[in-house]
Amino acid sequence: MNKSVKEILKDLVENLKYHQVNMKEVGNDYYHYDRGKFIKQFDTPNDEKDIYFEDIETLSTLIIQTHLFGHIIHENDDGRDIRNNKIIKEKTE
């Protein structure tokens, strides 16, 4: 499934529009996690279409993290954000 850069950007913008509305409902903490680590731990997409939309979701998450936190969140083995050395905790409420 090869898409042009224009098609990818169009899909990304549409996904970001969804997240813009969703951010108001879920709050900033929803985006405070290491997306790459999440993908490695929990994901096993079945086909190219699933992989593509998961990648669009990942790009959206990284853009939103840059907007909300000023950087993309990368967690080290100690559970700390490598950019600011703060512990990353999932909200339990």
Residue pairs with C-beta under 8 A, 6 or more apart in sequence:
1 48
1 49
1 52
3 11
3 52
8 56
11 53
11 56
12 56
12 59
12 60
12 63
15 56
15 57
15 59
15 60
16 60
16 63
16 64
19 60
19 64
23 30
23 31
23 64
28 68
29 91
30 91
31 61
31 64
31 65
31 68
31 69
32 65
32 68
32 69
32 73
32 88
32 91
33 73
33 75
33 88
33 90
34 73
34 74
34 75
34 88
35 58
35 61
35 62
35 65
35 72
35 73
36 58
36 74
37 75
39 54
39 58
43 54
45 51
45 54
62 72
65 71
65 72
65 73
66 72
71 83
71 84
72 83
73 81
73 83
73 88
74 81
74 82
74 83
75 81
75 82
75 88
76 82
79 87
79 88
79 89
80 86
80 87
80 88
81 87
81 88
